[in-house]
Amino acid sequence: MIKLEKRYDVIIVGTGVAGLNCALNVSPEKSVLVICKESPDKSDSYLAQGGICRLPEQDDYQCYFNDTMRAGHYENNPAAVDAMIRGSQEVIDDLIGYGVDFARNGDGSLAYTKEGGHSRPRICFHEDTTGREITTHLMSAARSRRNILIVPYITMLDIICDGSACYGIVARDGKNGRLYRLFADYTVLASGGVGGAFENSTNFRILTGDALAICMRHGIPVDHINYIQIHPTTLYTKKKGRRFLISESVRGEGAVLLDKNFKRFTDELQPRDIVTAAIRDRMTKDGTDFVWLDMRPIPREEIMNHFPGIVQHCLNEGYDVFRECIPVVPAQHYFMGGIRSDTKGATTMPRLYAVGETCCNGVHGKNRLASNSLLESLLFAKRAAQDINSGYSPIDMSAATAAEAALDLSKYSNPTRLLNEYRAEVRAEIARCAAAESKDGAN
Ligand SMILES: Cc1cc2nc3c(=O)[nH]c(=O)nc-3n(C[C@H](O)[C@H](O)[C@H](O)COP(=O)(O)OP(=O)(O)OC[C@H]3O[C@@H](n4cnc5c(N)ncnc54)[C@H](O)[C@@H]3O)c2cc1C
């Protein structure tokens, strides 16, 4: 059993692509603790199917920029979009350097697929398990670094802070119940989205927005918390639990949506929110709980090579995609809002960073363009690490000790209750912001 030290140079909360890429880019002489709530494979990064965007060539820049802005309803932060697109080739090069195996054309060049909202193919992929391919390679690179310690089953319950800085976290070991108060010169929240707070979601159930609730309690601003993306196509089932995603690249490669009479009713390659609205509208008109997705327009070999995971999952659920349509329904998928951060991952609280899906740097605007999320998480996590490296200074230990002494430890005596409170606070804030927005829209 690992016993944690009292102090690390950097503590990172989350072992998805954001947390791991941040850890890998912190200076190797700095000690880095990376924690996650359960096992490391229970991150949404691991589930990503479709792929990761890359600017294929310079003359696509404006088109990629426009696609991202159009999907985001032009509410995106243009500086963040620019940084993401310009950094995309470096991110893919880094991943290839860690051993990630992206699909290639016959001549060895990267193969690109297309998804909804993209004017042209620019998405790198590994079958339909791109997230697993990326995350496992980042994880093994991180595990091979002597300065990085990855400890699963440790849940952050709070941050240690005062009005002027963050000094670390309060965390609980899920295996033995031990409560830790850990100091760090820099704390990075890379704790993913909020899908676990929704009944129907493609996300892991453990991702309930703890970091958001903690920030809200400490008065650290969160932005656009009601900007929740609903994915148009998850496999319809009456079973409880996580919803299985049918990747958008299936439609990018030619699959079509059909109503109860097996008639097409929308352009399948519009941005997600538009396709979702069209599906919901059709379900209401038809009085059905799902619409059909027909993968048979895609050549059989392409389905076998590109989507083996989807084929197998559908078979397990009793559907043969080569012979029949599959029932699909929209479900919660992604979180565009989050802890306010700049394009270096810095929050408004000194020494506290937020990267990946838990943060909001405005890159996605009101609606994320497909396959921009892994890219954004990786890029801005690297930038956060670089920012930490360049301005590095240790915490003031007397201030940190005072902030620790001021903690009310009774708050953490019932962690299940506390985490449920966090989940409820996130849901309430989402509802409050959504209501305020629709009232503003009506005025
Ligand atoms: C089914 C599915 C398919 C997707 N496909 C794509 C795709 O093809 N392309 C794309 O770009 N994006 C895709 N996405 C979105 C993308 O995977 C995520 O947005 C991205 O991986 C988020 O990475 P992250 O590192 O921010 O968070 P995550 O990978 O979700 O990691 C969150 C981490 O935080 C930890 N954590 C949370 N709370 C705590 C706490 N209190 N204490 C300790 N640890 C905590 C968790 O244990 C976990 O390790 C998909 C998402 C899903 C669900």
The ligand as an ORCA input file, in Angstrom:
! r2SCAN-3c Opt
* xyz 0 1
  C     -17.950      7.718    -24.938
  C     -17.122      8.942    -25.220
  C     -16.536      9.106    -26.454
  C     -15.770     10.246    -26.741
  N     -15.154     10.359    -27.949
  C     -14.353     11.434    -28.190
  C     -13.623     11.534    -29.402
  O     -13.688     10.657    -30.254
  N     -12.832     12.632    -29.579
  C     -12.719     13.628    -28.661
  O     -11.998     14.602    -28.882
  N     -13.391     13.541    -27.474
  C     -14.189     12.467    -27.220
  N     -14.848     12.373    -26.033
  C     -14.622     13.405    -25.010
  C     -13.252     13.214    -24.382
  O     -12.997     11.834    -24.206
  C     -13.172     13.898    -23.021
  O     -13.682     15.192    -23.091
  C     -11.728     14.009    -22.555
  O     -11.135     12.735    -22.619
  C     -11.660     14.584    -21.167
  O     -10.395     14.327    -20.632
  P     -10.059     14.767    -19.151
  O      -8.662     14.342    -18.921
  O     -10.415     16.187    -18.985
  O     -11.089     13.946    -18.225
  P     -11.290     12.396    -18.021
  O     -10.591     11.606    -19.046
  O     -12.749     12.146    -17.879
  O     -10.579     12.103    -16.634
  C     -11.116     12.575    -15.428
  C     -10.280     12.057    -14.283
  O     -10.585     12.791    -13.098
  C     -10.681     11.906    -12.009
  N     -11.493     12.527    -10.959
  C     -12.716     13.110    -11.052
  N     -13.103     13.588     -9.869
  C     -12.113     13.293     -8.998
  C     -11.942     13.494     -7.595
  N     -12.853     14.109     -6.837
  N     -10.804     13.041     -7.024
  C      -9.863     12.386     -7.763
  N      -9.972     12.175     -9.079
  C     -11.090     12.620     -9.683
  C     -11.278     10.661    -12.606
  O     -11.066      9.561    -11.762
  C     -10.509     10.602    -13.934
  O      -9.262      9.992    -13.714
  C     -15.623     11.244    -25.739
  C     -16.227     11.078    -24.493
  C     -16.970      9.940    -24.225
  C     -17.616      9.800    -22.891
*
